[in-house]
Structure formats: C-alpha cells, structure tokens
C-alpha cells in the first residue's frame, strides 16, 4: 500500500475513540479520523476518501445502522464495521442485512482481532476500488477498440 | 362442641397476617428482579464501552512501556525522544481509564440502590441522588430514543426506605419509556413542598385511555403484552408510597400528549405508619 490507509471511527463515547486511536497509532501508520457525532462523519465522507468506517450501534440522534447506510450511499467501496456493546443478536442481523456489513465486532473488543478486521477491511476496499478502475479502463479500451474497428470497416467499405 | 379459644383464634389470625406480609414482600422482590432483568441489556451496553476502553488501554500501555524500556536501555537520543511521546500517550490513556472506571462505578451504584441489604431500616436520604442513580440504569435502554431532562430543586433529606423508593422511580420511568413510541422526552422534576417533597415524572408518550385510568393502580391490570409487564408495578408503587411512607401518588394524562406522575413523600415519617 503506497498510500496511508484512511480510517473513520464513530462512537458517541469519546473514550472509545481515544483508545482505538491510541492502539492503531501504536501499531500502524493509518490516518485516523474520530467523530462523536455521526452527522460530522457523514460530512467527512462526502468530502474525503475513506477506506473503512467503524461505527458504534447505539448513539443519540443517529444510530450506527443509519450512519453506515449513509456511508454506503456516499462511498460504496469503503468497508463498514459495526462495533457494538448491544447484547442482542437482532441488531447484528439487521445490520448485516440492511447495510451489507463487512464485520460485526462486540464490545469489549479485543485489539488484535479489531486490528485484523480493520486491516482486511482496508485491503478489501482498496481492491474494490482498483477493480472499479480496471473495469472503467477496460470500458475505455473497449470503446476505443470499437472506434478503431468502425474506422477500419469504413476504410474498407 | 366447645367454643374456640379466643386466644387461639387471635394467634392464628396473627400468623396468617404475618404470612400474607411475607408473601407480599416476596412478590415485591420478585417484581423488582423482573424489572431489573428487563433493563439488563441496556445496562450491559453501558458497561461494555468503558470495559472495552480499559482493556484496550491496558494493552497499549503495556506495549508502550516495553518500547520505553528498550529505548532507555539503548540510550539512543532519537529513541528516548520517541519514548517521551509514548509516555505522554500512556498518561492520557490512564486518565481515560479513570473516567471509564467512574462510569462503571456509577452503574454499579445504581444497581446497589436496589439491593441494599439494610432496606428494612429507614434512613435520611437525598432523593435527588437516589433518582440520579436510578436514571443510570435506564440510560442504556433510553439512549438514542428518549431524552431525559432533570430539573432538581434543593430537597431536604427524606427519612425513607431508599431502595423501595428507587423501585417506584424505576417502575414509573420504565413505564414512561414504554409509553413513548419512537422519539420522546421524559422530564423528572423535584421540589420541596410543605413538610414533604414532590417528585414529578412526565413523559411525552401515548397517554392513558380514560377507561383505563381508574384501573391502573389495581394489581394485575396491564395493557402491555405478556412478558413485558406483570401488571404489578403501579400497585406495588402505590403501596410503597402510601402505606410504607405515608405519601401519595397520582397522575394526569392526555391521550396522544403524555402522562405525568406525581409522588409526594413527607420528610419525616409518623411513628405509627405501617412498615
């Protein structure tokens, strides 16, 4: 990866953001943006590229599901992770079905596991983006080939 | 046949009365536990964030200290500078740990108000604090959906069974939360009033239907689905407030607008109030 990986963390508890940030800064070179207000994270994603968004589930004003749904609309390639202390599987199932969740992590989380998930999520989104670029390159190549073919046909006919 | 011995009859009545009291107390206890059980998911959520933080911080601090140790041993200037920055991070994580521990303690304190062992004894209690502790238990359940506003007046210490009154507050708060569909607000207000205190708990919920109003304090009456309400909460609350504390409990309600419960408790208990 030649470019710094871009991570967004959303949790209404400042302490969670601080802890995850301290850990990722110790172990990685990721660029981390933390938000206690999901609305601000949405604004950030509208204006900046993001590789992975990690969000809490229960937050005042906007839930993690609502935030990740918005994130999916804005940057479909960014991986989405729910980090939640909510002790019911219903929220997990809802999240996976509704927002195409990449992973679901329960609080209290384990650092090594969280890191692995974030690393894989970043790789996944980078690959998806690369794939999209390749597809569009192929499209361009294909249409220019078509043009050449057309001109060739015209030259012969 | 000889007439029954009046002394024997009175003994028997006495024993039956004691048994009835014991059963009533047992019922109240079971209801309290059922209520707490329902709140448990929310309480767990409230505790999981600070625990996650503390565990993660502990890991980071340990790793950082190892690096600092290495840097100090190497004596290399650049490494020591980096180690200094790591020490700063550790210090800030330690202060986060303190906040996280306080948050967990608050929830535990809220739970303790319910399981106080010496609940048979009356104590002078700060009811504002008692309500504050009770609200810690509903925080997780209400979060993201219901905004709780507190307007506490300066209250004199009230002679009461604190854990029993907590049960009343919790019961009314939980009812208020269940009455609200989607987003809403609960306002808790306390004021001194005459020789007692007045606590009001108002919600912006669906309100109580006029035909249900005369029945809500009756034991066994509930409009909630099976498994959600036992129909005992308000009848127990009324008993605790009126019989145990010589206070009063009433409400006003408007369908589609909300309900307000008023609880009044005298500051000092009369000696002859039933216990």
Boltz contact constraints between the chains, C-beta under 6 A:
constraints:
  - contact:
      token1: [A, 13]
      token2: [B, 49]
      max_distance: 6.0
  - contact:
      token1: [A, 15]
      token2: [B, 53]
      max_distance: 6.0
  - contact:
      token1: [A, 15]
      token2: [B, 96]
      max_distance: 6.0
  - contact:
      token1: [A, 15]
      token2: [B, 100]
      max_distance: 6.0
  - contact:
      token1: [A, 16]
      token2: [B, 49]
      max_distance: 6.0
  - contact:
      token1: [A, 16]
      token2: [B, 53]
      max_distance: 6.0
  - contact:
      token1: [A, 18]
      token2: [B, 96]
      max_distance: 6.0
  - contact:
      token1: [A, 19]
      token2: [B, 53]
      max_distance: 6.0
  - contact:
      token1: [A, 19]
      token2: [B, 56]
      max_distance: 6.0
  - contact:
      token1: [A, 19]
      token2: [B, 57]
      max_distance: 6.0
  - contact:
      token1: [A, 22]
      token2: [B, 60]
      max_distance: 6.0
  - contact:
      token1: [A, 22]
      token2: [B, 89]
      max_distance: 6.0
  - contact:
      token1: [A, 22]
      token2: [B, 93]
      max_distance: 6.0
  - contact:
      token1: [A, 23]
      token2: [B, 56]
      max_distance: 6.0
  - contact:
      token1: [A, 23]
      token2: [B, 60]
      max_distance: 6.0
  - contact:
      token1: [A, 26]
      token2: [B, 60]
      max_distance: 6.0
  - contact:
      token1: [A, 58]
      token2: [B, 143]
      max_distance: 6.0
  - contact:
      token1: [A, 58]
      token2: [B, 144]
      max_distance: 6.0
  - contact:
      token1: [A, 59]
      token2: [B, 144]
      max_distance: 6.0
  - contact:
      token1: [A, 60]
      token2: [B, 144]
      max_distance: 6.0
  - contact:
      token1: [A, 63]
      token2: [B, 144]
      max_distance: 6.0
  - contact:
      token1: [A, 85]
      token2: [B, 45]
      max_distance: 6.0
  - contact:
      token1: [A, 85]
      token2: [B, 48]
      max_distance: 6.0
  - contact:
      token1: [A, 85]
      token2: [B, 49]
      max_distance: 6.0
  - contact:
      token1: [A, 86]
      token2: [B, 45]
      max_distance: 6.0
  - contact:
      token1: [A, 87]
      token2: [B, 41]
      max_distance: 6.0
  - contact:
      token1: [A, 87]
      token2: [B, 44]
      max_distance: 6.0
  - contact:
      token1: [A, 107]
      token2: [B, 48]
      max_distance: 6.0
  - contact:
      token1: [A, 107]
      token2: [B, 49]
      max_distance: 6.0
  - contact:
      token1: [A, 107]
      token2: [B, 52]
      max_distance: 6.0
  - contact:
      token1: [A, 108]
      token2: [B, 48]
      max_distance: 6.0
  - contact:
      token1: [A, 108]
      token2: [B, 51]
      max_distance: 6.0
  - contact:
      token1: [A, 108]
      token2: [B, 52]
      max_distance: 6.0
  - contact:
      token1: [A, 108]
      token2: [B, 55]
      max_distance: 6.0
  - contact:
      token1: [A, 109]
      token2: [B, 52]
      max_distance: 6.0
  - contact:
      token1: [A, 111]
      token2: [B, 56]
      max_distance: 6.0
  - contact:
      token1: [A, 111]
      token2: [B, 59]
      max_distance: 6.0
